Each structure stands twice: as structure tokens, then as C-alpha cells.
Amino acid sequence: AAFMQTATEVGGDYYDFHNHPDGTLTMVIGDATGHGAMAGTMVTATKSLFNLLSGNEDIAEILNHINYSIRKMHLPNLFMAMGLVRLKNDTLELAGAGMPPALIYRSATGNIESAPLKGLPLGSFADLSYSKITVRLNRGDVVALMSDGLPELFNSKYEMLGYEQVTTLFNEAINESPEKII
């Protein structure tokens, strides 16, 4: 399940999916710098590049190609944080460019693990090389991806939600449907 609520009419948040013929699912989540038309331009470019490259076997290489392409566009002071996740059978591959960590609830232990999606945002440096990690999933495990917009939400007292509270809320909702977890 997925949910997105932009801060303005045209936002810089982005997510997408690619279903491969063999049943593999590649997911992307991103957050462009800023809001409005310029962030929307970055999302449009990134979406086009993801659609073009999502069949690549190596998700880290997808990030490398997107980073190179964005740098060639010479978009001043525009960057895109991005996380790529590929699920095939019980194997989850993750690669990141400046996104918050993925949260993985382990049903066998009841623990929540944090899988880093580190790396400089896309468009930062042309010669940067991204890498991936691989995680095995078991039946009942649940994975949550987010942009920094969720932990940076403020309540009526102007207190930020924070990553620790996001993890706590995820743990409290873990037995719900994906839509209710969101």
C-alpha cells in the first residue's frame, strides 16, 4: 500500500513501482529538494529515468545512471533523495541516496530493524558510486519506506514526530492491514 500527501499543490515527493515479468517488484521512493514547479521538474525527470532503467538487474546501477543523467541536465541546486527496493521471492535489495532508513518488522522476533538508505542525494556528485544491501525476509515480515516528511511532521505544539516515534507507531500498528499501518 502507498500514501502520499504533498506539502503544496506541486510537490517533490515521488513513488513508483515496476512489475517485472518474472514476478520481481521494484519500488522507488523519492523526495526532491524544495516544493513547487522546480521540484516537480525533478520528479518528472526522475520518473522518466526510473521507467527507462527499472529493468536493470542491479538497483545500485539504476541509482548511478539516474545520478549521471541528472548531473547532465545541469539543474541548479536541485537534488533528489531516493530509495530503491527490489523484492524477489524472499530477498529484498535496498539502495539509497539520502532517504530515511527502511523499517523492517521481523515477525519471528517482534523486533524492528532499520535498513539504511544512505548516500548523497542524486545530482550531488557525478563520480559518486551507490551500493546496495540484501536482506532476507520471512513470512509475516513487514517493510515500511518513508520520506523525511513523515518524521518531520509537527503536531499542534510544534513538536516534531521524529524517527523514534515513527518506529513506535509502526510497531503499534504492525498487526493491521497495510492501509491501516499507513
Salt bridges, closest charged atoms under 4 A:
ASP16 OD2 - LYS47 NZ 2.87
ASP22 OD2 - LYS88 NZ 3.20
ASP58 OD1 - LYS132 NZ 3.89
GLU61 OE1 - HIS65 NE2 3.79
ASP90 OD1 - ARG136 NH1 2.97
GLU93 OE2 - LYS132 NZ 3.25
GLU113 OE2 - ARG106 NE 3.22
ASP141 OD2 - ARG106 NH1 2.89
